Amino acid sequence: RANGLGPAPRRDGPTWSTFLRSQADAIVALDFFTAETVLLRTLYVLFAIHIATRRVIILGVTRNPDSAWVTQQARNLAVGERLHGIHFAIRDRDSKYSGPFDEVLRTEGVKIVKTPIRSPRANAHAERWIRTARAECLDWILVLGRCHLERVLRTYAAHYNRARPHRGLELKTPEPRPDSAPWPADGASVRMHEMLSGLIHEYELAA
């Protein structure tokens, strides 16, 4: 048994779906995706998403995701309370993940659960976020370089976590927002915030 929760089930069929639903609060999914710069250089992005809340953490962006870099991102994930209450980490079998990466998470009490080969649906929450980030953000931006991409993704992740309602969360945000004041009967002014040079708009009642 791992952390009193037992081993992870088979990674297909209803057993896997039941595992994800029943242990969602204790699962974080990890994944890589790539983005091309205007000079056609490939950058690699590593991120984590908490299954229950859909909260996304951008761990890092690099041109060379070697073992040392990937292991450092695992250490960064373990900083503070990010892994508090987490017992399972889902990842695919990408060779970019290394033994030291897994060991860092194991020392934090997190069991590594590898998805089957060529089975992206086994890590569907992470795959869905990649699709959303591309459709709402990256497909509309020319990436100049690593620092630019990291800044863009961290800005978008902040919007995704704090201001973007999710149908799967009953139109709540991954990070709970303070209760808003009741909408005034006689109407109210609305304030708009532009993010990423106007690509994303956030709205709130004006004070």
Sequence and secondary structure as in RCSB ss.txt:
>XXXX:A:sequence
RANGLGPAPRRDGPTWSTFLRSQADAIVALDFFTAETVLLRTLYVLFAIHIATRRVIILGVTRNPDSAWVTQQAR
NLAVGERLHGIHFAIRDRDSKYSGPFDEVLRTEGVKIVKTPIRSPRANAHAERWIRTARAECLDWILVLGRCHLE
RVLRTYAAHYNRARPHRGLELKTPEPRPDSAPWPADGASVRMHEMLSGLIHEYELAA
>XXXX:A:secstr
  TTS     SSHHHHHHHHHHTGGGEEEEEEEEEEBTT  EEEEEEEEETTT  EEEEEEES   HHHHHHHHH
HHHSTTTTTT  EEEE   TTS HHHHHHHHHTT EEEE  TT GGGGHHHHHHHHHHHHHTGGG  B SHHHHH
HHHHHHHHHHHHT  BGGGTTB SS         TT   EEEEEETTTTEEEEEE  
